[in-house]
Amino acid sequence: MKLKKIVLTMLVGLALTSCKKDDPIIPNEEEVITTVIYTLTPEEGAEETVVLKYYTDGSNTTDGIYTQTGVVQKNATYIGALKVLNETTDPVDDVTLEIEEEAVDHQFFYIKPQGVNVNYLDKDANKHPIGLSTKFITDNDFVGGNLTIILRHEPNKFGENVSDGDIMNAGGGSDLEVVFNLNDED
Amino acid sequence: MMRIKNYTLFVILLIINIITTNAQKCNYSLSGVVIDSSNDKPIVGASIYLEGLNKGTISDFDGNFKIDSICEGNYHLDITHIGCENNQQFLEIHDNTKLRIVMNHFVQMLDGVHLLGHKAENTTQAAQNISSTNIQNNANENLSNLLGSLTGVSTLKNGSGIAKPVIHGMYGNRVTILNNGIVQNGQQWGNDHSPEIDPLIANNIKVIKGVGTLEYQGSTLGAVVLVTPKDISKDPHLHGATNYFFESNGLGNGLNLTLEKGAKSIAWKINGTLKKYGDRKTANYYLNNTGNNEANLAVQLRKQFSENWETKIYASTFNSELGVLRGSHISNLTDLTEALQKEVPFFTEDSFSYNIESPKQEVHHHLLKLLNTNKISDDEFYTFTYAGQLNIRKEFDIRRGGRSDIPALGLNQLTHFLEVKHQTKIGDDIEFKKGIQYTFTDNTNDSETGVLPLIPDYLSHQVGAFALLNKRINRWMYEAGARYNFTYQNVAAISKTTPRTIINFNNRFHNVNVSAGVRYRTLKQLHWAFNIGLASRNPAINELYSNGLHQGVSGIEEGNVNLKQENAIKTTLGLEGNIDQKWFFETLVYYQYIKDYIYLNPQDELRLTIRGAFPVFTYEQTNAQLFGLDVGTSYAFSDALKMGAKYSFLQGDNLSENIPLINMAANNALLTLDYHLPIENTFKNTSVGMEYHYVWKQNHLLTNQDYAPAPDAYQLLGFKFSTEKHFDKTKLYFYAKGNNLLNVAYRDYLNRLRYFANDTGRSITVGFRVSF
């Protein structure tokens, strides 16, 4: 009899106390990247600053939006500056700073359309490029096309040709991979 | 004062003891018969030995034995016979004593292919067993790998340390694992989650199918795995054993210690295991970051309050840290394509290390169980069980900004379980078992992960009731059972879209399962068995609400809130028997049809995110069928030399789309040869064996169903050796075994690591055990 009472009490106790799960704390998704901005400031052969931007709501459920202001010119030299942001937080989190801090574990790769050359201007502690600051050069063959920017996390920066921007032997994992269709009219 | 008093008392007792010892009678006899469990025939030439007295004898032509002139007292009796499991008994001799000793065969058959009539089983579909000897002699293996040695069971792996069992093509939510009678409430949903159970604490591992599974709460579409620790012996002396092993691949070390005492007041047993492994190695290169550490402890207590009331307490803790191959941690589809083309995975180094870094898993599982048995009569009793479980899982990914030390997935699951069971007999030959169960589950995510949880916070209440009947009439045995389960789930999920909000779901599910079986004995040595079962299973939390990027599988997994229950029908037809106790055979044919089978379906389009393109997997329903065949046979050339063979075939189809089902084990065959060395006078149970394993390529698969084609067929060669040396009170066991002796470079279809690296290469394990 005693046993039955104990069972009953425990059952009723459990059933009463918990029929609704408490609301979870929504995690602070500070690692998310929502926005990439590649700013091309003219140095030679062009007048207009070009801003390439890709942004999402950070949810992974909808595709992002690409925008371009200004037109990339033929036979021109630009200084390229990359900015990576997390806009889901308030204030907006500048992820670029985190990448700079862990420069030895990060590298940006630029997969270029015809007529474009991108050279690294910055270096980490091991004298390997990071890719936040670049020289962006176009020649006479340039007519537009896809520029892919990839951020690799923990790549093998000592790998063959990796310092020259060749992604083939880099390995690592992609933190970011965006494709800009340069001078796309649509 | 107390101390002096105690001391005096002790001396007095000692004196009394000496006096009584002197006055002991020494003219008692011990006699009996030794019987073979497989055919009830007497065993000739079994050795019966009384420890402490150095007295022994051998059973005669009729299996009889007799030892005379034994003094009153307590003794340990040791019975051994070639090819049989050692039998040890504790005896209190107050009078002339007669015994009936039943011996079980040792390596008569392969694991999982059972002996006819082996321990008069009350089921129509025989269970598959892994004996304690086999668990001990494979101390280096985890639970899933041990189960993988059974016919029809394979393992779904994520490297060598992380593995879960697949039984007749069913896994995860569809295979229930019971740890000491309690449904293991871990994270069954993930294919990269292994069961949090230490097999060394178990004495017996069993796979049951058919009607018997209805006794347990949880899904019943697949089989039920029972992991049972040995009951504390009735022996009032302190006994124990220690087991140490070393494995060459991964430079693994393991130590297990058991101590027990069957004291009349409170019987107790303690069992602890420590394991440490470093990087495993394939035939040609190291698998960096694949080490693991484990520390487990289990405590058992038993108290007999009266003749009819017994209470048992079981507490266990399982703690492990598991490394995941660094090169398998892939971020997006481009990276995956790149990794698939590499012969040797990224991040492979030339050196061995015990270090475990991210990506890794940290798992803790704690269990407390209380079992009360009330006996009404010899045929009727009640049991009352309470069990509490706490499962803590943390998964660490490679993260930016020093966040690799913060888990990307952190889950805490608490469950309470209550059960009342009643077993009785109706008339002379009907066994009737019924019971009710209640399970409460509370699952909570760590909020500091900084990542949207893959599985939402939820709680669930589950109430179930079952009834089982079995009846034996002459050559027939009938069995039937039914279960009803009600599940209530309250889910607090975080929205997939931004801004994030909380969405609540309330679900109620009714599940009904029924099953029946019949077994017919045509001859003493031949059994037919037929089983049929209907079962429904409600969608699990992950199938309904999974949401997000699963780093471990580099895909976006999305649940589907519109899923309905799935319904299945399964039939099996089995035949087992033997000819002259020399040639044993067993076959099992099964067919399963599942309406609205829930599975993770890769979608046609890729999702473009800021991190690149990702394949999207959505939980969907289809109609599916699975059918297969398991065959096992063994032939004894003599008492010493035995040969065995096993073969498993399985095919799964998605009927709605007319395509194969993925993740079905490839067909495989095993050949074994065992030889018992005839040196029983010096060493006991000495045997050497060879093993040849052939696994076909999984051809029942379309090329666009997977990232990489199914790996080629492979063949592995293994050996094993074991022996025992018995001293007066201690026993010494030694075993050695080798896996993948030819150091073959191969990949297995069910190992997710196959996308990136080869499977493990040659490995030699040596171990010894001392028991007293």
Interface residues (C-beta under 8 A of the other chain):
Chain A: L3 V7 M10 L11 L14 A15 S18 C19 K20 K21 D22 D23 P24 I25 I26 P27 N28 E29 E30 E31 I33 T34 V36 Y54 T56 D57 G58 S59 N60 T61 T62 D63 G64 T88 V95 E98 I99 E101 E102 I150 H153 E154 N156 G171 G172 G173 S174 D175 L176 E177 V178
Chain B: H329 I330 S331 N332 T334 D335 E338 F346 F347 N372 F384 Y386 I398 R399 R400 G401 G402 R403 H416 L418 V420 Y438 F440 D442 T444 N445 S447 E448 T449 G450 V451 L452 P453 P456 D457 Y458 L459 H461 Y488 N490 V491 A492 I494 K496 T497 T498 R500 I502 N504 G548 L549 I556 R607 L608 T609 I610 R611 G612 A613 F614
